[in-house]
Amino acid sequence: MSKKWKLASRTAGHIKHKRHFVKKSVASVMLLNMLCLSALPAAMVFAEKAQATTPTTKATNQIAVAGSIQKPDLNVLSAVLIEPNTGQVLLSFNADEALPPASMTKMMTEYIVAEQVKQGKLKWDDKVTVGENAAKTIGSRIFLAQGDVHTVEELYIAMAVGSANDATVALAERVSGSEQEFVKLMNETAKQMGMKTAHFINATGLDKKDMPKNYQPDTDKEDIMSAMDAAILGKRIVLDHTDFARFTSIQSYKFRERDKTPIVNYNWMLEANKNITNFKAYAYPGLDGLKTGHTNNAGNCFTGTAVRNGTRLISVVMGANSEAHRFTETKKVLDFGFDNFEIKQVVAGKSKVKGLDTVSVKKGVETSVGVVTDSDVSFIVPKGSDVKGVQFKTQLEPEDKLVAPIKKGTKIGTVTYTYKAEGMEQPQTKTVNLVTSEEVEKGSWFRLFFRAIKDMFVDLFDGIKNLF
């Protein structure tokens, strides 16, 4: 590129820049004349400038992991361990392989029924009349007869504690009219949850051949679900239905007064079992759910969840070779998580975001308002880690929405924090809302009018100054 061409370009740019400010100045003078010669309506106000900032910080340091983390030696077909609040995967072994889940299928039935109650479509004390399909269902059951009437809660406990297939079918039919209509809802819900391999043909987890003949679906498929999908389902249960343990932690339950023996929970690892002779060797501190499973095709499976020092983990093991083995393998998985990881807060609630102390407000007594996060941000990290290098990105609402009056706590955008711990495969992300830290009242027309005049003169003088 020649020097003459460069000089010509700079000269042309300078002339263009001058013309821009001349036009701006002329427009400002014309506006001033209009203001001086005309009586403006009292309600007229001028739009004020608003700022939009999207700061991003970059990681400058990596976490130093104190020593290496030894993964457990497992003897199962697949396994996974996650922390539900962050969704972080702490351990994965063939976790995406689709396998028969047996009665872990009932977790989806449990979720949907609890969701129906939460939405007001069902009540725990609603009556359920048992149909032919439920009465003829075999396997784990409480021997319901056609025409029996029980409450939703009674049947739900029988399903969650005793893995009762007949109670499960009765609930499915109560929700959707038939088990196969309920199965459609199960598969739709699985997709909504982001479960990638799960496909259900019934509400129980039974093999198709073991279902009542007249109620078998017209398909050659069976129930399948990966360990990862089971963990996702478990995550949704513990996050969306925080009272889940009032059912899953029940040790035994007498379904009918005439029953000679109560239903005993198949989950031997319940912490409450630490004083039960037959189960105390398996009882695990803080464990309060979720669901066991067993068929000849599936082997022995278990989705477990336990909480210690405020940290909850969800484990899944599939294809263990014995009923007891699914629990000893689960202990290995959970011990790995609790022994090696911890939750650390990286951002406190009501914190300012670097580079975004305030945002501009239109038509307010104040021209700007403070911005803070609406909740804290925590990540799960290897124990002893010094959490540094957290990145963040903000997303603000459009400027025309930031118009007074604005209440304290009004959402004005979001901030997404991202952190990748050394030694962990996936980065963790969490998005929280950005909210106003105080209230902004609407300014009077008089205040807004003179503020507009002030801004006009500032623009005018800036334009004149830049002419020289």
Protein Blocks (a to p, Z undefined) as FASTA:
>chain_A
ZZklmmmmmmmmmmmmmmmmmmmmmmmmmmmmmmmmpccdfkbccdddddddddddddfb
dcddehjadddddddfbdcdddfklopafbdchklbccdekjmlmmmmmmmmmmmmmnop
acfkbccdddfklmmpgcjdehiaehiacdfklmmmmmmmnopaklmmmmmmmmnopakl
mmmmmmmmmmmnopakbccfbfnopafklpcfklcccdfbdcdddfklmmmmmmmmmmmm
mmlmmmmmpmbdcfbfklmbdcddfblkbmklmmgmklmmmocghiabfbdcddfklopa
ddddddeehiacddddehiabfklmmmmmmmmmmmmmmmgccddfbdghiacehilbccd
ehiabfbdcdddfbdcdddddehiacehiacddddddfklmccdddehiafbdcdddddd
ehiabdcddddddddfbdcddddfklmmmmmmmmmmmmmmmmmmmmZZ
